[in-house]
Amino acid sequence: MDWKAKVDLFEQLRREHEFGIGTITGVAAKFGVHRRVVRRAIASALPPPHQYPGRSKPKLSAVEAFIDTVLDEDRRAPRKQRHTARRIYRRILTEFPDAVVAESTVRNHVRERKHQMGLLRRETFVPQSYSWAQEAQIDWYEAWVDLGDERTKVQVFAMRSMASGAAFHRAYLHATQQAFLEAHEHAFAYFGGVFHLLRYDNLASAVRKILRGYRREETVRFMAFRSHWRFAAEFCTPSEGHEKGGVEGEVGYFRRNHLVPVRRFVGVSQADRNAWVPSVADLDALNVLFLSGCRADEARVLDGRTQSVGTALAEERGHLLPCVVESFDLADVVFPLDRVWLAAAKLPKRGLVDKHGCVTVKTNFYSVPARAGTRVEARVHPLHVEVWHAGRLIARHERCHSRRQHVLDLEHYLDVLGQKPGAFAGSKPLAQWRAAGRWPACYDELWDRLRARHGKQNGTSAFRCVGIPTKR
């Protein structure tokens, strides 16, 4: 019998006892209920909650002591290496093959025991209020996208205004410090100004060392960047993600609404930007779609508010710090070291091209069109590496995030190959051009004809002069 029917029955029993038969036995006989029910109706108009008797758990009793022992040992285990209910159930299947117990029974018992042992505690938080432009929170998160035919993991930068609720998202292949700083500038341009305070977790791009309390030893470039843009920075307590819960919730919302299911991104027209089409794409097309998603989210109305996110952001823009006119050099300037000097000299030469025509930048080797021993300067950007000499850009490569890899451009070796044409066919720069699709089949046909007519060495020299299109 449902609750409404019970209340209706109690009303009839009470009225019959007071205005009708008047005896408990008579009322019980008329309605076909037990006298105990009539007494309860007389005592209260609302039926009392039903008390279910405790049930025995014969299946669980065989492993109950084992579960309690495991939970007790977890008190002394590292926080991230404690048993879950599922892991306990898997151990029961392995260590107690004769036990027949359902996983749901194990889960319920584990939950009950954890509450009794004080392992499950719900913390109480104090709601916060924010004035316009007072604070924004920042975080990195991972996402999977199909770039072309390959599923790729990208690192996404997120900045959320705590007053208006507006947010900015931008994706990179790697969460480097250059990407971190560049994403700030894109976010400031999106919001139309700079927030007075930015709150972070203890990410390596900004924090070198966590000191006592709220004190941090920050990286030099982050300090210079913060000073340039005139904002203050605060860092959360380690392992206390709720201190920047605004951006944590924003990350979940954006991922569920713009990255589920996994999208195959392509640069398309405005009308088709949200189409699910398989095609070759790049990171720029992905960030165009991310920006479109941020704009679309401005139409949201957050719980407890009357105005949309976009309307609140328009009002907040008048309170932001103005963007600076002078740009901040985001490139990390390094002076590559010659590998020979690193191994043999007591005082290594700085900024030297090695005998292979390469410079070492961030553990990788990049080719340059300069003689061995030339002093150069490398500028590391989020997506590419530039090599400068005497105030002039002489080489530009896509940045490699692996270790001990050679990134070579065949054009940088044309002068050397003019003197050593025999090294052309088996050269590593040529192999990389072939792998990247920069060496069409017609080049090989022309090269074969020249070698057949002029011989191997002279034919290769002639091909180098007339067959390879160069930027020069």
N, C-alpha and C positions, 0 to 999 in steps of 0.2 A: 504494500500500500504506500502510495506516495505521500509527501508531506501535506499537500492540500487536502487530500481525502481524510488524513488523520485529524487535522484541525476541524474539518466539518463533522466528523464522527464525535469528537470530544464535545462540540457545541450541542449536538443532539442529546448526548448522554447527560450533559449538565442541565439542559432545559427539562428533560424528562424527569430527572431526579428532583428538580426544584418545583416544577409546575405540574408534573404528571403523577406517575406511580409513587414516587417518593422514597422507595427503598432500593438499596443497592442490588439485592437479589432480584427484585422485579425488573429493574432496568436491564440487568445483565441477561435475564431470560428473554425479554422483549427484543433486544438487539442481537442476541446470540453471541455475546462476548463474555470474557471472564470477569468475575467480580473485581479482580485486581485492576483491570482496565477502567472500570467505572470509578474506582477509588482515585486513580490517577487523574481522570477527567475532573472529578470534584475538586481535587487539590489544585489543579492549574489548567488554564484554558489552552496552553501550549503543550503538546506531547513532549515528554522528556526524551533526550537523545538515547538511542538504543545502545546498551552496553553489550558488546560482543565478548564472549568468554575467550580466554587465551587458548590458542591451539598449539598442540605439540608439533614439533618439526623433526620427524624421525629421519628424514633424508639429510637435513643440515647437521644434526647432532654428530654424525660421523666425522665431519670436517670442521666443526665449530671451533674446537681447541686449536687446530692448525691455523685457522684464519685469525683468531685472537693473538696467537704467537707472532704471526707475520706483522700484524698491525702494531704490536708492542715493539718489535725490533725496528720498525720504520721510524719510531721516535728518534732514534740515534743515527739514521741514515741521512745522506745529503738530500736536500729538499727536492731536487729534480730527479732523484733516483729512488723514489719510494713507489710502493706497489699501488697500482690502480685496481679497481674491482675486477676488471677484465683480466689483468695479469694474474691475480690470485686465482681466478677461475681456470685459466690456462694451466697453472701449476697444479691445481687439484686434478685436472684431467690426466696430467702426466704422473704425479706422485701418488694419486689415489685412484687407480684405474677401476677399482670395484665400486667406488662411490657414484651414486646416481643422484645428482643434484642439479637443478636448473640454474642457469646463469643469473636469471632475475632474482632467485632466492639468495644467491651469493651477494648480488649487488645490494639488495635491501638490508642484509645483515651487516655488510661492510659500512653502509651509510649510517645505520643505527649505532654500531660500535664506535665509529669515528666521532659521532656526536657525543657519545658517553665519555670518550677519552679526551675530548677537547681538541681533536685534530681538525674539525670543521668549525670554523668561527667566522661569523659574518661581521665585518667591520662597519662601523657607522661613519658616514662622511658628511661634511658640512657643505651645503649648497653655496656656491659662490656667485657673486654678481660682478659685472665688468662694465666700466664706462667706455665710451667710444674711443677706439684706437689705443686702449690701455695695454692689451696683451694679445699676442698671437702665439700659437703652439706649433711646433715643427717636429716632423718624424719622417723616417725612411720606412718603406715597406716593400715586400717582394710581390711580383705578379708574373703570371705566365701569359704570353701572347704568341700567336702564330705569325711570325714575320716571314712572309713568303711561304715556303714549304717546310720551314723548321720551327718547332716550338722553342721559344726562347724565354729565359727568365730575365726580367728587367727589374731595376731598382727604381722605385718611384718616390720622389720627394713630395711631401705634403705640408702646406702651411694653412692653418685655419685661424680666422679671426674669432676671438671669444665673445665679442660684443655683437657683431652682426651675424655670425655663423657662416659667412662666406669662406670658401676654401679654394686653394690652387694646387694642382697636381701636375708634375712633370716627370717624365721617364728618362732614365739613362741606363746604359748597359752595365755600368759599374758605379758604385757610390764613392767616387773619389772626392778629395777635398776641392778640386777645381769644379767638379759637377755640383758639389754642395754650395759653393759660393755663387756659381752662375745661376743656380735655381733660385737663390735669394733674389737676385736682380730681376729675374723674370717675374717672380712673385710680387715684388714691389711695384713693377710696371702694371701688373694685373690689378692690384688693389688701388693703385693711384697714389701711393705714398708709403711711409715707413711707420711701423708700430713703435710705440715707446719702449715696449719690453717684448723680447722673444724668449720663449721657454723651450728648453731642449732636454733630451736625455743625455747621457754621458758618451756621445759618439766621438770616435777618434779624430774626426775632422776638426773638432773644436776643443777637445779636452785631451791633454797629454797625461795628466795624472789627477786622480781623485784624492783630495786632501781631507782634512778633518772637517766634519760638519758640511756646510754648503760651499766651502772653499774649493776652488779648482785651479790647477795649473793649465792654462789655456795655450793653444798653439799660437805662434807668432803671427801667422797669416790671418787667423781668425780675429785676433786682437786688432790687427790693422784694418781688416774689413769692417769690424764693428765700429771702430773709431771713424772710419770714412763715412759710414752711413748713419752714425749718430744714434744708434739704439743701444739699450741695455740688454744684458743676457743673464738668464738664471737657468740653473741645471737641477734636474729632479734628483731625488734620493735614489740610489741604485735599487733596482728591483721593485720600485714603487711607481708603476705605470699610471696609476690613477691620478697622479699629480699633473698629468697632461691628458686627462681623460677626454677632453674635447676633441683633440686631433685623433686619438685612438678610435673614438666612435665614428669620426668622419672617414677614416681609412676603411672601416668595415662597410659603411654605407656606400662609398664610392666603388669599392671592389664588387659588392653585390649587384649594384645597379648599372655599372658601366663595363665590368669585366667578366660577367657571368652570362652566358657561357663564354669560353675562351674565344676571342675574336681574331679574325684574320684581317689585318689592317692594310689598307691601301690608300694612296692619295687619290681621292675622287672629288667630284663636284660637290657643292654645298648640299644639293638636294639628295645626294646618295651617300652622305658621310656615315650614316648609320647602317648601311647595307652590309650584309654578311657575305662578303665575296672573297674567294681565294685568289690572291694575286701577290706579286712581289711588292714589298713595301720597305720603308726605312723608318728610322726613329723619328724623323721630322713629321711624317704622316701620322704616326702614333700620337705625337704631342699635339698635333692639330686637333685630333679627335678628343684628346684629354681636355684641351681648352674648350672645345665645344661642350663637353660634359659639364665643365665648371660653370659655363654660362647657363646651361639648362638648369642646373641646380639652384640658380638664383631665384627661380620661380617657386621654390619650396617655402612653406610656412612652417617653422619649427613649433614643436609643442609648447603651449603656453604663451605664444606670441600672436599678435594680430597682423603684423606687416610681413611681407615676404623678405627673403634673404637679400634679394637685389635692392629692394627699397631701403632696407637697413644699411646696406653697404654704401648706397649713394649718400645717405646722411652721415655715415662714418667717415667718408673721404675728406670731409671738411675739417676733421680733427687729426688726421694723420700728419706726420712730419713730411715736409716736401722732399721729393727725390733730389739728390745732389746732381749738379750739372756735370762735374768732372767724373769721368769713368774711373773705375778701380781696375788695375791690371790684374786679371784673374790668373794669368799664366804663372806657373811655378818655374822660375828661372834657375837653371842648373848649368854647371860647367862640366861637360862629360870628361871622363878620365880615360886615358890611353891604357889598354889592358897590359901592354908590355911594361909600361912604367909602374903600373900597380904591382906587378909581380917582381920586378927587378930593382926599381929605384927606391932609395930610402925616402926621398921627397918627391912624390909623384907630380908630374906635370898636369896642370889643369886645362881642360878644354882642348884636348888634342885629338885629331883624326888619326886612327890607327892604320896599320899597313894594309888592311882590307877595305879601306875607304869608308869606315864606319865610326860612329861615335856611340858611346855607351850611355843610355838614358834610362833610369829606373829599371836596371837589370836587363834591358834589351838593347839590341844593336841596330842602329838606323844608318842607312847609307847617305853619303853627302858627296856632291860633286866638287871635292877639294883634295889637294894633295895630302899625303900622310904627314903628320906633324903640324898641320894648320890648327891654329887656336880658333875655336868656335864657341858659340853660346846656344843652348837649347832652351826653348820655351815650351812647357808642357801645358796643354789645354785639356779640357774634358774629353774631347773626341779626337784630337790630333796633336802631333808634335812638330814644332817648327825649329829649324836650325838656322842661326844667323851668323854672318861673318862680316866684320867691318861695317855694321849698320845696315846690312842688306840680307834679305831672306834668300837663302840658297837651297833649302830643301823643306818639304812639307810631307809628312807621312800620317796615315791613320794610326792612332795610338794602339799599341799592343799591350794587353794586360796580363799576358803570360810571362814566363821567366826564361831568360837565355835564348830568346828567339831573334832571328835576323829578319829585318824588314828592309827589303832592298828594292831599288828602282833601277831598271836597266839603263835608263838615260844617264844616270850618274856615272856609268862605267864606259861610255862610248869612247872617251878620249883614251882610256887605258886599253880598251879592246882594239883601238887603231894601231897600237904598238904590239899587242899580243893577240892577233886574230885567232890563233889556235885555241885560245881559252874560251872563245865565244860559245861553241856548241854545248859544252858541258857546264856552263856557268850557272850558278845558283840564282842570280837575278833573272836570267832567261826562264828558268824553271818556275819561278814565282809568277812571272808574267803569263806563262802558259796556264798555270793553275787558276789565275785570276781572270782568264778569258781575254787578256789584252794582246794576245798573239794570234791573229787569225791564220787560217790555213794558207791563204794567198802569200803570206810572208815566206812560208817554207817552200812554196813552189818557185817563187822568184829566187830565193837563196839557192835552191838546187840547180836552177838553170845557170846562175852566175858561176857556181863552183864547177859545173860541167864544162862551161866555156873557158873560164880563166884559171881553173885549178882551185884546190882547196883554200890556200892562203889568200891568193889574190882575189878569188871570188868572194870570200868572206869580207875582205877589206872593201870591195866595191859595194857589196850589199850593205855594209855599215854606213857607207856614205850616201847611198841613194834609196835604200829600201826601208829604213826605219823612220817613220815620222816623229820628229822631236818637237819640243816646245820652243827650241831656240830658233 
